[in-house]
Structure formats: C-alpha cells, structure tokens
C-alpha cells in the first residue's frame, strides 16, 4: 500500500476550533436530549440554550411532525429537521448525527430565513455563518433581487409618469393643431 493510499482512508477529525468555524449553529446533546454544549453563535442568539437544558424545552420540533423524543430523533436521523426556538422564534434547519464513540447526538443546523431582514432581528451578520453555508449566499442573492425589484418598481413608476406626461403633451398638440386648422380656415375665408 502506498503512503497516499493510507492517507485517503485515514479518519478525518476536526479540532474544536475548526468544528466551531464549520458549524456555528451546532448543538451537542446526550441521549436524553440534554444540552451538553452549543456553538457560540446559536448560544448567543438562544441565550437559554445552557448546558443541562433539555432541547425540547428550548426548541419546538416543526418538521418532521412527530414527538420530540430521543427515540424518534434516532429513528429519523436521515431526515431534515426544522426546529424553532421557543423564545425568539429563530428557526434552525439541519440534521442529527450520532457520535457513537462519545455517545452523543449532534444537531448540525443553520438558520432558516425567508429574507435578509431577519438577520438584524436576531442580531446576526453574514460573518456569523460558516463560509460554506449556503444560507448566507441565498440571503445575499435574495437581497440583491429585492434591491433590483425595488429599482424596477421605481423605474416602472417613472415610466408611467412619463407616459402620462407624453399623453397630456400629445393631447395639447392635437388641440393646438385643431386650433391652427380652424384659424387657417378663418384666415382663408377673410
């Protein structure tokens, strides 16, 4: 076996600092769903997410619709989970993974936002997200689209006003042309 073959199969682990940077919204739980620790960003936003808190006391399970118990989480680990913080209404989407060696569940989540405006509501900035997190990218695209739509609405309003001005000017020209024809007719008869 070549040395490169061994490195391909070697287990990959993250230092606590790298794990925190990669998953700032993670929550580590024991098998009874008692919080052992949480990522600094999620802990800042959800200040009641303290060690020894029970996850179901702090978060509501929105998806999948089932009882929020260790057994149901264990049976549905391959599914998408949507949690809502009871106090702030921050929604986190993600998955539960098991660290069998340490006998813990880890929720790897990310905020579920519908607009970039929600960042300010929760005191978050783009720097609070992992670089690989698509939520930040999606929010930036959403924000850019929102600005483009606002610009398009302003332009449409301006064009509508200009069209009304042109219609008014056209009516005045038609009235002036009619008056000129009348004056020309009067002048030709006198």
C-alpha positions in Angstrom: 0.0 0.0 0.0 1.3 3.4 -0.9 1.5 6.2 1.7 -1.1 8.2 -0.2 -3.5 5.2 -0.1 -3.2 5.2 3.8 -3.9 8.9 4.0 -7.1 8.5 1.8 -8.5 6.1 4.3 -7.3 7.8 7.5 -10.1 9.1 9.7 -10.7 12.8 9.4 -11.4 14.8 12.5 -11.8 18.5 13.3 -10.3 20.4 16.1 -12.8 22.1 18.3 -11.9 25.4 16.7 -12.4 24.1 13.2 -15.6 22.4 14.2 -16.9 25.6 15.7 -16.0 27.5 12.5 -17.6 24.9 10.3 -20.8 24.5 12.4 -21.5 27.7 14.4 -25.1 26.6 14.9 -24.4 23.1 16.3 -25.9 21.7 19.4 -24.4 18.7 21.2 -26.8 16.5 23.2 -26.7 13.4 25.4 -29.0 10.6 24.6 -31.8 12.1 26.7 -31.6 15.3 24.7 -29.9 17.2 27.4 -27.7 20.0 26.0 -24.0 19.4 26.6 -22.8 22.4 24.6 -23.7 24.6 21.7 -22.0 26.6 19.0 -21.1 30.1 20.1 -23.4 31.8 17.5 -26.5 29.7 18.4 -25.8 30.1 22.1 -25.6 33.9 21.6 -28.9 34.1 19.8 -30.6 31.5 22.0 -29.4 32.5 25.4 -31.5 29.9 27.3 -29.6 27.1 25.4 -27.5 26.4 28.5 -25.8 23.2 29.5 -28.2 20.8 31.2 -31.2 22.3 29.4 -33.5 19.8 27.7 -33.6 20.5 23.9 -37.4 20.1 23.7 -37.8 22.7 26.5 -35.8 25.3 24.4 -36.9 24.3 20.9 -40.1 23.1 19.3 -39.9 20.5 16.6 -41.7 21.8 13.4 -40.6 19.2 10.9 -40.9 16.2 10.8 -44.2 16.3 12.6 -43.7 13.8 15.4 -43.0 13.6 19.1 -39.7 15.3 20.0 -38.1 12.4 21.8 -34.6 10.7 21.7 -36.2 7.6 20.0 -37.9 9.5 17.2 -34.8 11.5 16.5 -32.7 8.3 16.5 -35.2 6.6 14.1 -35.3 9.6 11.7 -31.7 10.7 11.6 -31.7 10.6 7.8 -34.4 13.2 7.7 -34.4 17.0 7.5 -35.3 18.6 10.9 -36.7 22.1 11.4 -36.5 23.4 15.0 -38.0 26.7 16.3 -36.5 28.4 19.3 -39.4 28.9 21.7 -38.3 32.3 23.0 -37.0 34.1 19.8 -38.8 32.1 17.1 -35.4 31.5 15.3 -35.8 28.5 13.1 -32.9 26.1 12.5 -32.9 23.5 9.8 -30.5 20.7 9.8 -29.8 17.1 10.8 -28.9 15.0 13.8 -25.8 12.9 13.6 -24.5 10.4 16.2 -21.0 10.4 17.6 -21.1 6.7 18.7 -17.6 7.0 20.3 -18.8 9.7 22.6 -22.4 8.5 22.7 -23.8 11.9 21.8 -26.2 13.4 19.3 -25.1 16.4 17.4 -27.5 18.7 15.7 -25.8 20.4 12.7 -28.1 23.3 11.8 -28.3 26.6 10.0 -30.9 29.4 10.4 -33.9 29.2 8.1 -34.6 32.7 6.9 -37.1 34.0 4.3 -35.3 37.3 3.9 -32.1 39.1 4.8 -34.1 41.5 7.0 -34.4 38.6 9.6 -30.6 38.7 10.2 -31.0 42.0 12.0 -33.9 40.8 14.0 -31.7 38.1 15.5 -28.6 40.2 15.7 -26.8 38.2 13.1 -24.4 39.2 10.3 -23.0 37.3 7.4 -19.8 36.7 9.4 -21.8 34.6 11.8 -22.2 31.9 9.2 -19.7 29.3 8.1 -18.1 30.1 4.8 -19.6 27.0 3.2 -23.1 27.8 4.5 -25.4 28.4 1.5 -27.9 30.4 3.7 -25.6 33.5 3.6 -25.3 33.1 -0.2 -29.0 32.7 -0.6 -29.7 35.7 1.6 -27.3 37.8 -0.5 -29.0 36.7 -3.7 -32.4 37.4 -2.2 -31.2 40.9 -1.0 -29.8 41.7 -4.5 -33.1 40.5 -6.1 -35.1 42.6 -3.6 -33.0 45.7 -4.5 -33.3 45.0 -8.2 -37.1 44.6 -7.8 -37.3 47.9 -5.9 -35.2 49.6 -8.7 -37.5 48.1 -11.3 -40.6 49.4 -9.4 -39.1 52.9 -9.3 -38.4 52.7 -13.0 -41.9 51.5 -13.8 -43.4 54.3 -11.7 -41.1 56.8 -13.5 -42.1 55.4 -16.9 -45.8 55.5 -16.1 -45.4 59.2 -15.1 -43.5 59.9 -18.3 -46.2 58.1 -20.4 -48.9 60.2 -18.7 -46.9 63.4 -19.4 -46.5 62.3 -23.1 -50.2 61.6 -23.4 -51.0 65.1 -22.0 -48.5 66.7 -24.3 -49.9 64.8 -27.2 -53.5 65.9 -26.4 -52.2 69.6 -26.2 -50.6 69.2 -29.6 -53.8 67.8 -31.1 -55.8 70.6 -29.6 -53.2 73.1 -31.0 -53.3 71.5 -34.4 -57.1 71.7 -34.4 -57.0 75.3 -33.4 -54.4 76.0 -36.1 -56.7 74.4 -38.7 -59.6 76.5 -37.5 -57.5 79.7 -37.7 -56.2 78.7 -41.1 -59.8 78.1 -42.3 -60.9 81.5 -40.9 -57.9 83.2 -42.5 -58.6 81.7 -45.9 -62.2 83.0 -45.9 -61.4 86.5 -44.8 
